[in-house]
Amino acid sequence: MAGAAHTETYLLFRRNLVEIRKAAALSQAELAKMLGKPPSYVAKYELGERRLDVVEMCVILKCIGMEPHQFLQPIFEDAPTTLR
């Protein structure tokens, strides 16, 4: 599973996080401030330098104002059936 961060599905996950942040008209710095984190926190997970866990993702989605099921549906549909 170590390679899961480099799959097409994880790339979709990251791209969607960037897209919803921008759609909410938030800069990385503004979202980071809402999260109580430095701007580098947002930059690193958006660039794939840092992975997010499910709790972090939920907090980010809450700050952006998006329901988790709405965000995860396209990622779930794209996900493979194995972790190779």
C-alpha positions, -999 to 999 in steps of 0.1 A, spaced: 0 0 0 30 23 2 25 31 -34 -12 41 -30 -2 78 -28 10 76 -64 -20 60 -80 -43 76 -104 -71 75 -78 -51 94 -52 -41 119 -79 -79 124 -85 -84 128 -48 -57 155 -46 -70 173 -78 -105 173 -64 -93 188 -31 -77 217 -50 -108 221 -72 -132 224 -43 -109 248 -24 -107 270 -54 -145 267 -60 -150 279 -24 -128 309 -34 -103 300 -7 -65 304 -11 -42 279 4 -33 304 31 -70 311 39 -79 275 42 -48 268 63 -58 296 87 -93 280 91 -76 247 99 -52 263 124 -22 252 103 5 269 84 0 274 46 26 247 39 2 221 53 -23 227 25 4 230 -1 20 198 9 -11 176 8 -22 193 -25 12 185 -41 12 149 -27 41 155 -4 19 147 26 -9 122 29 -42 130 46 -60 107 69 -98 104 70 -102 128 100 -81 155 84 -101 151 52 -134 155 71 -122 187 88 -110 201 55 -144 193 38 -162 209 68 -142 241 64 -149 242 27 -186 234 32 -188 202 13 -205 169 23 -181 140 25 -203 117 3 -205 144 -24 -167 147 -24 -160 109 -22 -185 96 -48 -163 102 -79 -132 89 -60 -151 58 -49 -162 51 -85 -126 55 -98 -110 33 -70 -95 0 -81 -106 -33 -65 -71 -41 -52 -43 -22 -35 -15 -33 -58 
